[in-house]
Amino acid sequence: MSDIDIQFPLWADALILLTWAFWPLTIAAIGAAIWLYVARTSRAAWVIASIIAVAWCISAGTNLFFRIDAARTDAASAAYDRAHQHTLTNDSVVNGMRLPAGTVVVTDDSFRISSLELSKPTALFGVPLKDMVSLRDAKLDGSQTLQRDATVDGLPCSADDGVSFDGGHLTNCRLVHPTTVRGVPCQGYVAIHVNFLGCELATPYHRYNVTWYQGTDVRGNDADLTFTIGSRTSSLRVYGSALSKGTMVVYHDGTIAMVSFITPFHYRGCAITHIERRDGAMTADLESPCSLHPLPNGRVSVPNL
């Protein structure tokens, strides 16, 4: 059984809209009109009917104004879409891209292509893509959807998760299998930029005379690199103790700059929450006062790492 679409004339549509949008005032106006008809000589009836009529006109006029404004906005939006969206009727080459018929080409205010709505999976710039494709300066940019697992910028990316680009260069993807990226054995989700790498270690990784194990998160660059301990600790010892899961170790120019603990780290009877190198010396934040002598800034001095 199909739905029945009833079309009303424009004036009837407007009348229905006004009466429906302001039905309490409409009912009051009808009541006042009936009263006025019955008691035409009553001054009170004329006054009340006039007040209700004015209120209804103001309300209806205001609503009509906003409806007209919304209609104009919708019309402008439709006109913009007509000017900036074009559906290809045949397979075509657009800006060097081979696009299938039915693809919607969307342009920005400067009439440069900003996105594509592919009618079927298509390889663009050597990347097998489908659905919506974002572009900037005729290069892949932003989040994209792979039609299948594929090697992108040398990395085996999974089609199960979106991939991202910046100016045509891959920045994020989920690896199909463990892969060495810039010398780091990565697995799972990888973020890669010009001067940044972030991933979870797939195998033990030796850096800064420390062995970091599978599951540790690595982020940063050669100057600033952060390790977040996974389910297995590293060979690093802080004041003779191993680091617990979730501990974050930050290196700056090859030297430990900061250690942040998820759970307090115990040293000489003190519960330390944070260690940081300041002016060449190591200082720490405490969960509560303890035997270590406090510094003027409220921190305490601890041995160098």
Secondary structure, DSSP 8 states (H G I E B T S, - for coil): ---------HHHHHHHHHHHHTHHHHHHHHHHHHHHHHTTT-HHHHHHHHHHHHHHHHHHHHHHHHHHHHHHHHHHHHHHHHHHEEE-SS-EEETTEEE-TT-EEEE-TTS-EEEEE-SS-EEETTEEEESEEEEETTEE-EEEEESS-EEETTEEE-TTS-EEEETTEEEEEEBSS-EEETTEEEEEEEEEETTEEEEEESS-EEETTEEE-TT-EEEE-SSEEEEE--SS--S--BTTB---TT-EEEEETTEEEEEEEEEEEEETTEEEEEEEEETTEEEEEESS--SS-B-TTS-EEE---
